Amino acid sequence: MFSPLSHIVLIATIDGEEYIVDVGFGTNCAMRPIPLKENTIMPCIATAEMRLIRDSLDECTDESQRVWIYQVRYTPRSDWISNFCFSEAEFLPRDFKLLNFYESASK
Protein backbone atom coordinates (compact mmCIF):
# COMPACT_ATOMS: atom_id res chain seq x y z
CA MET A 1 0.00 0.00 0.00
CA PHE A 2 1.73 3.22 1.11
CA SER A 3 5.24 3.72 2.41
CA PRO A 4 5.79 5.23 5.87
CA LEU A 5 5.12 8.96 6.14
CA SER A 6 7.68 10.56 3.89
CA HIS A 7 5.87 13.15 1.79
CA ILE A 8 5.00 16.70 2.81
CA VAL A 9 1.80 18.32 1.56
CA LEU A 10 1.03 21.92 2.44
CA ILE A 11 -2.57 22.88 3.17
CA ALA A 12 -3.12 26.53 2.30
CA THR A 13 -6.20 28.67 2.83
CA ILE A 14 -6.85 30.92 -0.17
CA ASP A 15 -9.87 33.25 -0.09
CA GLY A 16 -11.42 31.11 2.66
CA GLU A 17 -11.04 27.81 0.77
CA GLU A 18 -8.54 25.07 1.66
CA TYR A 19 -6.16 23.73 -0.99
CA ILE A 20 -3.23 21.36 -1.01
CA VAL A 21 -0.05 22.71 -2.55
CA ASP A 22 2.38 20.00 -3.61
CA VAL A 23 5.46 20.71 -5.66
CA GLY A 24 7.49 17.61 -4.96
CA PHE A 25 5.88 14.52 -6.45
CA GLY A 26 7.52 14.42 -9.87
CA THR A 27 5.48 14.07 -13.04
CA ASN A 28 2.37 13.01 -11.12
CA CYS A 29 2.03 16.28 -9.25
CA ALA A 30 -0.63 18.88 -9.85
CA MET A 31 0.26 22.02 -11.74
CA ARG A 32 -1.70 24.34 -9.40
CA PRO A 33 -3.27 24.32 -5.93
CA ILE A 34 -5.81 21.49 -5.54
CA PRO A 35 -9.10 22.18 -3.75
CA LEU A 36 -9.31 20.05 -0.61
CA LYS A 37 -12.59 18.55 -1.81
CA GLU A 38 -13.38 14.93 -2.42
CA ASN A 39 -13.66 13.65 -6.02
CA THR A 40 -12.87 16.96 -7.75
CA ILE A 41 -11.06 15.89 -10.93
CA MET A 42 -8.27 18.24 -12.01
CA PRO A 43 -5.88 18.21 -14.97
CA CYS A 44 -2.38 16.95 -14.33
CA ILE A 45 0.37 16.68 -16.98
CA ALA A 46 -0.59 15.91 -20.61
CA THR A 47 -3.69 13.67 -20.64
CA ALA A 48 -3.42 12.71 -16.97
CA GLU A 49 -5.97 13.73 -14.36
CA MET A 50 -5.82 13.72 -10.57
CA ARG A 51 -8.29 13.71 -7.71
CA LEU A 52 -8.46 13.47 -3.94
CA ILE A 53 -10.61 10.89 -2.21
CA ARG A 54 -11.15 10.18 1.49
CA ASP A 55 -10.96 6.59 2.65
CA SER A 56 -9.67 4.41 5.44
CA LEU A 57 -6.49 2.44 4.90
CA ASP A 58 -6.69 -1.36 4.79
CA GLU A 59 -4.04 -1.60 7.52
CA CYS A 60 -6.02 0.51 10.01
CA THR A 61 -7.98 -1.28 12.72
CA ASP A 62 -10.39 1.67 13.06
CA GLU A 63 -12.22 2.13 9.75
CA SER A 64 -13.56 5.50 10.90
CA GLN A 65 -10.03 6.95 10.59
CA ARG A 66 -10.05 8.31 7.08
CA VAL A 67 -7.21 9.99 5.22
CA TRP A 68 -6.96 11.95 2.00
CA ILE A 69 -5.63 9.85 -0.89
CA TYR A 70 -4.06 11.51 -3.95
CA GLN A 71 -4.87 9.53 -7.09
CA VAL A 72 -3.90 9.91 -10.74
CA ARG A 73 -5.07 8.32 -13.99
CA TYR A 74 -3.29 8.69 -17.30
CA THR A 75 -6.35 8.64 -19.58
CA PRO A 76 -10.04 9.17 -18.84
CA ARG A 77 -10.59 5.42 -19.33
CA SER A 78 -7.72 4.13 -17.19
CA ASP A 79 -8.01 3.08 -13.55
CA TRP A 80 -7.19 5.50 -10.74
CA ILE A 81 -3.79 4.86 -9.13
CA SER A 82 -3.22 5.87 -5.50
CA ASN A 83 0.08 7.75 -5.13
CA PHE A 84 0.21 8.90 -1.51
CA CYS A 85 -2.04 9.66 1.42
CA PHE A 86 -2.08 12.38 4.07
CA SER A 87 -4.12 13.58 7.00
CA GLU A 88 -4.96 17.10 8.09
CA ALA A 89 -2.89 16.73 11.27
CA GLU A 90 -0.42 19.57 11.75
CA PHE A 91 3.24 18.58 11.75
CA LEU A 92 5.88 20.51 13.67
CA PRO A 93 9.53 21.17 12.72
CA ARG A 94 10.73 18.28 14.90
CA ASP A 95 8.41 15.92 12.98
CA PHE A 96 10.01 16.94 9.68
CA LYS A 97 13.46 16.39 11.15
CA LEU A 98 12.60 12.76 11.86
CA LEU A 99 10.96 12.26 8.45
CA ASN A 100 14.02 13.74 6.74
CA PHE A 101 16.31 11.37 8.66
CA TYR A 102 14.21 8.37 7.57
CA GLU A 103 14.40 9.40 3.91
CA SER A 104 18.13 10.11 4.02
CA ALA A 105 19.02 6.87 5.83
CA SER A 106 16.70 4.32 4.16
CA LYS A 107 17.29 2.54 0.89
N, C-alpha and C positions, 0 to 999 in steps of 0.2 A: 504494500500500500504506500504509505508516505514515509520518508526518512525522518529522523528526529528533527526537532525544530532547528532550522538552519537558514530560513529565508525571512527577510524583514520586509514588511509591507507597511507603508505609512497610511494612516487614515486621516484625511484632511477634511475640514468643514469649509465649504465654499458657498457663499450666499445661503447659509442655513442648511445646506444639503451635505451629507457625508459621501466621500469618495475614497477609493483606494488609489494610491499613487505608487506605482511599481516600475522602477527603471532598471531592474537588475535580473531579469529572467530570460535573457537572450532573445531569440527570434520569436518566442511565444508570448512576449510581453505586449501589453496594450500600448498604443501610441498616444494615449491621452488619459486623464483621470477617469476612473470607472465608477459609476454610481454604485453605492453600496446598497443595491437592490437585487433581490433574487430574480433570476431568469431574464435579466435584461441582456439581450444579445448585442454585442458591439463588434465593429470591425477590428481585425488584428492586422497582420501583415499579409499582403497579396489577397488570396481568396479565403484566408482563415478568419474565423470568428471566435469570440470568447464570451464567456458568461460566468456569473457567480451563482452558485446554488448553496443552500444550507442543508446540512445532513449530519447524521451522527456517523462516527467512524466505526467500522466493523470491530475493531479492537476494544472499543469502550464497553464497559460493563453497564453504564448508565446511558440508555438510548436517548434520554432527554437532553444530554449534552451535545449540542449541535455546533458545528463549526462552519465557516465559509469555505467553500471549495472552488478554486479557480480552474475552469475547464476550457479547453480549446478544441475546435474541430477544423479540419483543413479544407473541407468543402461542405456546402449545405446538406449533402447527403451522407457524409461520414459520421461515425459515432463520436460522441464527446469523450475527450481524454482528460482525466483529472491530472493536474500538474502539481499543485501544492494546496495546502489548507492553512487557515489561520483563524484565530479567535479575535475578539475585540478587547481582550485583556491588555492593559497597558504594561509595557516592558520598560524597565529602568536601565540606566547605563551599565550597572553591574551585570544585568542579564545579558546584554550584548557582549560584554567581555567574555563571559563563559561560552556563548554561542560562537564567537570568533575563535576561541581556543579550540573548540571541537572541530570546526571546519579546517583550521590550520594544522591540526595534529592527526586527523583521520585520513584514511586512504580509501 
